[in-house]
Amino acid sequence: MADASEYEKAMPWLQEQVARYMKALEEVRETHAGRPAPEVKAALLAAGERHSVRIPNEVAQDAAGRIADGTL
């Protein structure tokens, strides 16, 4: 088990990744709300690349469905 200092060292990187993901998510939500989920997913993955964050397939799929149906 890692000690607390290892988690503390990782936090800045993790926070930066979350901020990049949120930028990508907001960008796509603003431009693709209500569009078909596959189109939204493709846009989200592309936005992730532009913001230098890897978005796991399952996360992209879930977010795309929510953006498409207006619940996110």
C-alpha positions, 0 to 999 in steps of 0.5 A: 500500500502506498503511503500518503505522500505518494498520493500527495505527489500525484494530486497536482497531476490528477487535478490537471487531468480532471481540469482538462477533462472538464474543459473537453466535456464542457466544450462538447456539451455546448456544441453537441447537446441533443445530437446522436450519442455516437456523434457526441462520443466522437466529438468528446474523444477528439476534444480530449485529444485537443486538451491532451487528456485520455478519456476512457471509452466507457467514460466517453460512452456514458458522457455521450449518452447523457449529453445526447439526452440532455441529462448532462 
